[in-house]
Amino acid sequence: MLLHLSISQFTLVDQLELEFGPGTSTLTGETGAGKSITLDALGLALGDRGNAELVRAGANRADISATFDIGDHPSATAWLEEQELDAGREVILRRTIGADGRSRAYINGQPVTLLQLRSLGEQLIDIHSQHEHQSLLKKDTHRRLLDEFAAAQELAAETRIHFKTWQDQHRRYRALADSAEETEARRQLLQYQLDELDQLNLQPGEIEELESEQRTLANAGQIMSGSYQLAALLSGGEGDIAEQLHRALQLLSAMPEQSPALAEVAQMLDNARIQVDEAAGSLSRHIDRFEMDPERLAEVEERLSAIYQAARKHRVQPDQLPGLQQQLQAELEEIGTPDALDRLAAECEKLETHYRRAAGKLSKLRGKAAAELAAAVNHQLAELAMPHAQVELALQPQEKPAASGLEEVEILIATNPGQSPRPLGKIASGGELSRVSLAIQVVTAQTSRTPTLVFDEVDVGIGGATGDVVGRLLRQLGETRNGRAGQVICVTHLAQVAARAHRQYLVEKHSDGTAGKGVRAFVSLRELKDVERREEIARMLGGETTAQSLAHAKEMLSRA
């Protein structure tokens, strides 16, 4: 529960220190005195958005700190431990806003994000605004109130997650299904092209070998004719190279005397004769083995033609065909097999089953809680001078499944006997709507796990005997709830509500100067005791404090 609130340089507040305890505390004062400023400051400490306009004129920054006792709040303790923040019995939430608009947040003196501050604050305090009855006209609010009353928030969150997962997968399925014909056509083309290239079975270096063989076979006639001529020149008969070399060697050997130079010439001619003989032998063997093979030439040229044709078809160079084959194979694998769409459809069905199972459980919880919540609200409405009003929570199946579940939740009301229940906005007046809102807030607050409840003028449009009922209800909320001491803080303009509170604080607006001399307004707040409290109750009853109003105030306080 909230123990202490410190406010410094915030709007009209110079410096304010407030101590709170268990039970119901009310903040009262003249209209425009700044009763809601305290709650606005508390909201900032809990993570509400702020701006430079909230800093008191002339100050460097606004500073708000709120101290809470979390000894009986294990979930808050667990959250602090999870965030690696100090988790003693007390926790201090602090917020500063500079004159430049920059904001900083702290938990137990450690800097944190605004999201962390808000996350912890939501576990410690539940604030009911005077404008909350306006949100009561929205179906989203109806569903949220019912889920909170049914303690179904976690199941509702699980349902939303299942729905999102299912829809994300379904969108992928639809995208694939919509392009299924195009994808299948591309897959078949790729498979056809790969089959062609597989059948071609081009081997590394094959093109170079084939082109070389093709050139040889294509020129076989000229090669053979030239070979015969060369053979005849080397050793083909009279006057050939071999005979000429032999005659030269004979001339050298017939000389009577040989000089070293002639001996060297003789040696070179003898080597040449040997080389010519070897060349003639190699050429003879070549002629013997060489075959003019038109059939092989046709085979080679047909093979090369197939390779060149495939390269032209795919608009690549012949030696790039193996790389292209790898690219086509990779694309085919990326597209997947023809049964990929079937697998995705099966996955969608599985995810839909998970969603419908969670949504079905949620529907059962809502159906049971709807009747209980309506009965409890109707009981409260009877005490709030609306005995004939009948609230009903209608659960209407949705045409299509949604993240919120299988049904729409709407609060309907019949304010007079014999009327059919209709939407709140079409049948309830402003005052009736305020009382319906208050009844719902009181009922849902009784099941709230939040230790501190704050009501900001939720009694607008209510007065007389009904105000006394409101005060009694708020006092009950401030007592033991869920086995723990309750705490309620309420801004009110009703004497009946203030008199029922365990303690009362007076909010006053003052000025620190006279007109035309730099006058500044500021707000103060103090707890009222005994005589002062009776005087404030008397003022709230009639404006002027008289013996009669004081006596009435005394009686109201004694009854409380």
C-alpha positions in Angstrom: 0.0 0.0 0.0 1.0 3.6 -0.4 2.8 4.9 2.7 4.2 8.3 1.6 3.9 10.7 -1.2 6.4 13.6 -1.7 5.7 16.3 -4.3 8.1 19.1 -5.1 7.8 21.9 -7.7 4.8 20.3 -9.4 2.3 22.7 -11.1 1.0 24.7 -8.1 2.7 22.6 -5.4 5.9 24.0 -3.9 6.6 21.2 -1.4 4.2 18.6 -0.1 4.7 15.6 2.1 1.8 13.2 2.7 1.5 10.1 4.9 -1.1 7.5 4.0 -2.2 4.4 5.9 -4.7 1.6 5.5 -8.4 2.3 5.0 -10.2 5.0 3.0 -8.8 8.5 2.7 -10.6 11.3 1.0 -9.3 14.5 -0.5 -11.7 17.4 -0.3 -11.7 21.2 -1.0 -13.2 24.0 -2.9 -13.8 23.6 -6.6 -10.6 24.5 -8.4 -8.5 24.1 -5.2 -6.4 21.5 -7.0 -7.7 18.3 -5.5 -6.7 16.2 -8.5 -3.2 17.6 -8.5 -2.2 15.1 -5.9 -3.5 12.3 -8.0 -1.8 13.7 -11.1 1.5 13.7 -9.3 0.9 10.2 -8.1 0.2 9.2 -11.7 3.5 10.6 -12.8 5.3 8.6 -10.1 3.5 5.5 -11.5 4.7 6.1 -15.1 2.1 8.5 -16.7 3.4 10.8 -19.5 4.6 14.2 -18.4 5.8 17.5 -20.0 7.6 20.7 -19.1 4.3 22.5 -18.4 3.9 20.4 -15.2 7.0 22.0 -13.7 6.2 24.8 -11.3 7.0 28.3 -12.8 10.5 29.3 -12.0 11.6 25.9 -10.9 14.3 23.7 -12.6 12.4 20.5 -12.2 9.5 18.7 -10.6 10.2 15.8 -8.3 7.7 13.2 -7.2 8.4 10.2 -5.0 6.0 7.5 -3.8 6.8 5.0 -1.1 5.0 1.6 -1.0 4.9 -1.3 1.5 5.0 -4.5 -0.6 5.5 -6.9 2.3 2.2 -8.6 1.4 2.6 -8.3 -2.4 4.7 -11.3 -3.6 4.1 -10.6 -7.3 5.7 -7.1 -6.9 8.6 -8.5 -5.0 9.1 -11.2 -7.7 9.0 -8.5 -10.4 11.7 -6.5 -8.7 13.9 -9.5 -8.3 13.4 -10.4 -12.0 14.4 -6.9 -13.0 17.5 -7.1 -10.6 16.2 -4.2 -8.5 16.3 -4.0 -4.7 13.4 -5.9 -3.3 13.0 -5.1 0.4 9.7 -4.6 2.2 9.5 -1.0 0.9 9.9 0.3 -2.6 10.3 3.9 -3.7 9.1 5.0 -7.2 10.5 8.4 -8.2 10.0 10.6 -11.2 11.6 13.9 -12.2 10.7 16.2 -15.0 13.0 19.0 -16.0 12.0 22.5 -17.2 13.3 21.3 -20.6 10.7 18.5 -20.6 13.2 15.7 -20.0 12.0 13.0 -17.7 13.8 10.5 -15.6 12.5 7.5 -13.6 13.9 5.6 -10.6 13.0 2.5 -8.6 14.8 2.3 -5.2 17.3 4.9 -6.5 18.2 2.9 -9.6 17.5 4.5 -13.0 14.8 2.6 -14.9 12.8 3.0 -18.1 9.3 4.6 -18.1 8.0 1.2 -19.2 9.5 -0.5 -16.1 8.1 2.2 -13.8 4.6 1.8 -15.4 4.8 -1.9 -15.2 5.5 -1.9 -11.4 3.0 0.9 -10.8 0.2 -1.0 -12.4 0.7 -3.8 -9.9 0.6 -1.4 -6.9 -2.3 1.0 -7.7 -5.5 0.9 -9.7 -6.8 4.4 -10.6 -10.5 4.9 -11.5 -11.0 8.2 -13.2 -14.0 10.5 -13.2 -14.0 10.1 -17.0 -14.1 6.3 -16.9 -17.8 6.2 -17.5 -17.1 7.6 -20.9 -15.0 4.6 -21.8 -17.9 2.5 -20.6 -19.6 3.2 -23.9 -16.9 1.2 -25.7 -17.2 -2.6 -26.2 -13.4 -3.0 -25.7 -13.9 -1.7 -22.1 -16.8 -4.1 -21.5 -14.6 -7.1 -22.5 -11.7 -5.9 -20.4 -13.9 -5.4 -17.3 -15.4 -8.9 -17.7 -12.0 -10.6 -18.2 -10.6 -8.8 -15.1 -13.6 -9.9 -13.1 -13.3 -13.5 -14.4 -9.5 -13.4 -13.7 -9.1 -14.4 -17.3 -6.4 -11.8 -18.3 -3.7 -14.5 -18.8 -6.0 -16.7 -20.8 -7.1 -13.7 -22.9 -3.4 -12.9 -23.6 -2.8 -16.5 -24.5 -5.7 -16.4 -26.9 -4.4 -13.2 -28.6 -1.0 -14.9 -29.1 -2.5 -18.0 -30.6 -4.6 -15.9 -32.9 -1.7 -13.8 -34.1 0.5 -16.9 -34.7 -2.3 -18.6 -36.6 -3.1 -15.5 -38.8 0.6 -15.0 -39.6 0.9 -18.5 -40.8 -2.4 -18.3 -42.7 -1.2 -15.2 -44.5 1.9 -17.1 -45.6 -0.4 -19.9 -46.8 -2.6 -17.6 -48.8 0.4 -15.9 -50.4 1.8 -19.2 -51.4 -1.7 -20.5 -52.6 -2.3 -17.3 -54.6 0.9 -17.8 -56.5 0.7 -21.6 -56.5 0.0 -21.8 -60.3 2.9 -19.4 -61.1 5.2 -21.2 -58.7 4.3 -24.6 -60.0 4.9 -23.5 -63.6 8.3 -22.1 -62.6 9.1 -25.3 -60.7 8.2 -27.5 -63.8 10.3 -25.2 -66.0 13.3 -25.5 -63.7 12.9 -29.3 -63.5 12.7 -29.5 -67.3 15.8 -27.3 -67.7 17.7 -29.4 -65.2 16.7 -32.6 -66.8 18.0 -31.3 -70.1 21.3 -30.3 -68.6 21.5 -33.6 -66.7 21.0 -35.4 -69.9 23.6 -33.3 -71.6 26.0 -34.3 -68.8 28.8 -31.9 -69.8 32.1 -32.9 -68.2 34.9 -30.6 -67.2 37.4 -29.9 -70.1 35.1 -31.8 -72.5 34.5 -28.8 -74.8 38.2 -28.2 -75.4 38.9 -31.9 -76.1 36.0 -32.1 -78.5 36.9 -28.9 -80.4 40.5 -30.2 -80.8 39.3 -33.6 -82.0 36.8 -31.9 -84.4 39.6 -29.9 -86.0 41.7 -33.0 -86.5 38.9 -35.0 -88.0 37.7 -32.2 -90.2 41.2 -31.8 -91.8 42.0 -35.6 -92.1 42.3 -35.5 -95.9 44.8 -32.7 -96.0 46.8 -34.2 -93.1 47.1 -37.6 -94.9 48.1 -36.1 -98.2 50.7 -33.9 -96.6 52.0 -36.9 -94.6 52.6 -39.0 -97.7 54.4 -36.1 -99.4 56.5 -35.6 -96.3 57.4 -39.3 -96.2 58.5 -39.3 -99.8 60.7 -36.2 -99.1 62.3 -37.9 -96.1 63.0 -41.3 -97.5 60.9 -42.0 -100.5 63.5 -42.8 -103.1 66.1 -41.3 -105.3 67.1 -37.8 -104.2 65.3 -37.8 -100.9 66.7 -36.2 -97.8 68.1 -39.4 -96.4 70.0 -40.2 -99.6 71.4 -36.6 -99.8 72.7 -36.9 -96.2 74.3 -40.3 -97.1 76.1 -38.8 -100.1 77.3 -35.9 -98.0 78.8 -38.2 -95.4 80.5 -40.2 -98.2 82.2 -37.1 -99.6 83.5 -36.2 -96.1 84.9 -39.6 -95.5 86.7 -39.6 -98.9 88.7 -36.6 -98.1 92.5 -37.5 -97.4 92.8 -35.2 -94.4 90.1 -33.9 -92.1 90.4 -30.8 -90.0 88.6 -30.5 -86.7 86.0 -28.3 -88.4 85.2 -31.0 -91.0 85.1 -33.6 -88.2 82.5 -31.5 -86.5 80.5 -31.2 -89.7 80.6 -34.9 -90.2 79.3 -35.4 -86.7 76.4 -33.0 -87.2 75.5 -34.6 -90.6 75.5 -38.1 -89.0 73.1 -36.8 -86.2 70.9 -35.3 -88.8 70.8 -38.6 -90.7 69.8 -40.3 -87.5 67.0 -37.7 -86.8 65.7 -38.0 -90.3 65.5 -41.7 -90.1 63.6 -41.5 -86.8 61.3 -38.8 -88.2 60.6 -41.0 -91.2 59.8 -43.9 -88.9 57.4 -41.9 -86.7 55.8 -40.5 -89.8 55.3 -44.0 -91.2 53.7 -45.2 -88.0 51.4 -42.2 -88.0 50.4 -43.0 -91.6 49.7 -46.6 -90.6 47.5 -45.6 -87.6 45.8 -42.6 -89.0 42.2 -43.3 -90.0 39.8 -41.0 -91.8 36.6 -41.5 -89.7 33.6 -39.6 -91.0 31.3 -41.2 -88.5 33.4 -40.1 -85.5 33.6 -36.6 -87.0 29.7 -36.6 -87.2 29.5 -37.7 -83.6 31.9 -35.0 -82.4 30.2 -32.3 -84.4 26.7 -33.5 -83.1 27.9 -33.4 -79.5 29.4 -29.9 -79.9 26.2 -28.7 -81.6 24.1 -29.9 -78.7 26.4 -28.1 -76.2 26.4 -24.9 -78.3 22.6 -25.0 -78.7 22.1 -25.4 -74.9 24.4 -22.4 -74.3 22.4 -20.3 -76.8 19.1 -21.4 -75.3 20.2 -20.2 -71.8 22.1 -17.2 -73.2 25.4 -18.1 -71.6 28.9 -19.2 -72.8 29.3 -23.0 -73.3 31.8 -23.2 -70.4 29.2 -21.5 -68.1 26.6 -24.3 -68.4 27.8 -26.2 -65.3 27.5 -23.1 -63.1 24.0 -22.4 -64.6 23.0 -26.0 -63.7 24.0 -25.3 -60.0 22.0 -22.1 -60.0 18.9 -23.7 -61.3 19.2 -26.5 -58.8 19.4 -24.1 -55.9 16.3 -22.2 -57.1 14.4 -25.4 -57.4 15.3 -26.3 -53.8 14.2 -22.9 -52.6 10.8 -23.1 -54.3 10.3 -26.4 -52.5 8.5 -29.6 -53.3 4.9 -29.6 -54.7 3.5 -30.7 -51.3 4.8 -27.6 -49.5 1.4 -25.9 -49.7 -0.2 -29.0 -48.2 2.2 -28.9 -45.3 1.6 -25.2 -44.7 -2.2 -25.9 -44.7 -1.8 -28.6 -42.1 0.2 -26.3 -39.9 -2.5 -23.6 -40.2 -5.1 -26.2 -39.1 -2.9 -27.1 -36.1 -2.5 -23.5 -35.1 -6.2 -22.8 -35.5 -6.9 -25.8 -33.2 -4.7 -24.2 -30.5 -6.5 -20.9 -30.9 -9.9 -22.4 -30.7 -9.0 -24.5 -27.7 -7.8 -21.4 -25.8 -10.7 -19.2 -27.0 -13.2 -21.9 -26.0 -11.8 -21.9 -22.5 -12.0 -18.1 -22.4 -15.6 -18.3 -23.6 -16.6 -20.6 -20.8 -14.9 -18.3 -18.2 -16.7 -15.3 -19.7 -20.0 -17.0 -19.8 -19.9 -18.0 -16.1 -18.5 -14.6 -15.0 -20.9 -12.5 -17.1 -23.9 -13.7 -15.0 -22.0 -13.2 -11.7 -20.8 -9.7 -12.7 -24.3 -8.6 -13.9 -25.9 -9.9 -10.6 -23.3 -8.0 -8.5 -23.6 -4.8 -10.5 -27.4 -4.9 -10.3 -27.2 -5.3 -6.5 -25.0 -2.2 -6.3 -27.3 -0.3 -8.6 -30.2 -1.0 -6.3 -28.2 0.6 -3.5 -27.4 3.5 -5.7 -31.1 4.4 -6.2 -31.5 2.5 -9.4 -33.6 -0.5 -8.1 -35.3 -1.2 -11.4 -32.2 -1.1 -13.5 -31.0 -4.4 -14.9 -27.6 -4.7 -16.3 -26.8 -7.7 -18.6 -23.5 -8.7 -20.2 -24.4 -10.0 -23.6 -21.9 -12.4 -25.3 -22.6 -12.3 -29.0 -20.7 -14.8 -31.2 -18.5 -13.0 -33.8 -18.9 -13.7 -37.5 -15.2 -14.4 -37.6 -12.7 -15.4 -34.9 -10.7 -12.5 -33.5 -7.8 -11.9 -31.3 -10.2 -11.0 -28.5 -11.9 -14.4 -28.7 -15.0 -16.0 -30.2 -17.5 -13.5 -29.0 -18.2 -9.8 -28.5 -18.9 -8.6 -25.0 -21.4 -5.7 -24.6 -23.0 -4.3 -21.5 -26.7 -3.8 -21.9 -29.1 -2.1 -19.5 -32.8 -1.7 -19.0 -33.5 1.2 -16.6 -37.2 0.6 -16.3 -39.4 -2.5 -15.8 -40.6 -4.0 -19.0 -37.8 -2.5 -21.1 -35.6 -4.7 -23.3 -31.9 -4.3 -22.5 -30.2 -2.0 -24.9 -26.7 -0.6 -25.2 -25.6 1.9 -22.5 -25.2 4.8 -24.8 -28.7 4.6 -26.2 -30.7 4.3 -23.0 -28.7 5.6 -19.9 -28.6 9.3 -19.0 -25.4 11.0 -17.8 -26.2 10.5 -14.1 -27.3 6.9 -14.7 -24.1 6.2 -16.6 -22.0 7.6 -13.7 -23.8 5.3 -11.3 -23.5 2.3 -13.5 -19.8 3.1 -13.9 -19.4 3.4 -10.1 -21.2 0.2 -9.5 -19.0 -1.7 -12.0 -15.8 -0.2 -10.5 -16.8 -1.1 -7.0 -17.7 -4.6 -7.9 -14.5 -5.2 -10.0 -12.4 -3.5 -7.3 -13.5 -6.1 -4.8 -11.8 -8.8 -6.8 -8.8 -6.7 -7.7 -5.4 -8.0 -6.7 -4.1 -4.4 -6.6 -3.7 -3.3 -3.0 -4.4 0.4 -3.5 -7.5 1.8 -5.2 -7.8 5.4 -6.3 -11.1 7.1 -7.2 -10.9 10.5 -8.8 -14.4 12.1 -8.5 -16.2 8.9 -9.6 -19.2 10.2 -7.7 -20.0 13.0 -10.2 -23.7 13.3 -10.7 -24.5 11.5 -7.5 -25.9 13.1 -4.3 -28.3 12.8 -1.4 -28.9 9.4 0.1 -27.1 7.8 -2.8 -24.0 9.6 -1.8 -24.1 8.0 1.6 -24.3 4.6 -0.1 -21.2 5.5 -2.2 -19.4 6.5 0.9 -20.2 3.3 2.6 -19.1 1.3 -0.4 -15.8 3.1 -0.6 -15.2 2.6 3.1 -15.9 -1.1 2.7 -13.3 -1.2 -0.1 -10.8 0.5 2.2 -11.1 -2.3 4.7 -9.9 -5.9 4.4 -9.8 -7.2 0.8 -8.5 -10.6 -0.3 -7.1 -11.2 3.2 -5.1 -8.0 3.2 -5.6 -4.5 4.6 -7.3 -2.4 1.9 -6.4 1.1 0.9 -8.7 3.6 -0.9 -7.8 7.2 -1.9 -10.7 9.2 -3.2 -11.1 12.8 -4.5 -14.7 13.8 -3.8 -17.0 16.7 -3.5 -19.7 14.8 -1.5 -19.9 15.3 2.2 -21.5 11.9 2.5 -18.5 10.2 1.0 -16.0 12.3 3.0 -17.8 11.6 6.3 -17.6 7.8 5.7 -13.8 7.9 5.1 -11.3 6.8 7.8 -9.4 10.0 7.3 -9.8 13.2 5.4 -7.4 15.6 3.8 -8.1 19.3 2.9 -6.7 20.7 -0.3 -6.4 24.5 -0.3 -5.1 27.0 -2.9 -3.2 30.1 -1.5 -1.2 33.0 -3.0 2.1 34.4 -1.8 1.6 38.1 -2.6 -0.9 40.7 -3.6 -2.3 41.6 -7.0 0.2 43.2 -9.3 3.3 42.3 -7.2 4.3 39.0 -8.7 1.6 37.0 -7.0 2.0 33.2 -7.3 -0.6 30.6 -6.4 0.3 27.4 -4.6 -1.6 24.4 -3.2 -1.4 22.9 0.3 -2.8 19.7 1.7 -3.2 18.7 5.3 -5.1 16.0 7.3 -8.2 17.2 9.1 -8.9 16.2 12.7 -12.0 16.6 14.9 -13.3 20.2 14.8 -11.6 21.0 11.4 -13.1 17.9 9.8 -16.6 18.8 11.1 -16.2 22.3 9.7 -15.1 20.9 6.3 -18.0 18.5 6.2 -20.4 21.3 7.1 -18.9 23.5 4.3 -19.4 20.6 1.8 -23.0 20.3 2.9 -24.1 23.9 2.4 -21.3 26.2 1.6 -21.6 28.3 4.8 -20.7 26.9 8.2 -23.7 27.2 10.5 -24.7 25.6 13.8 -27.1 23.5 11.9 -24.6 22.3 9.3 -22.0 21.6 12.0 -24.6 19.5 13.9 -25.4 17.7 10.7 -21.7 17.1 10.0 -21.2 15.8 13.6 -24.1 13.4 13.2 -22.7 12.1 9.8 -19.3 11.5 11.3 -20.7 9.7 14.3 -22.7 7.4 12.0 -19.7 6.6 10.0 
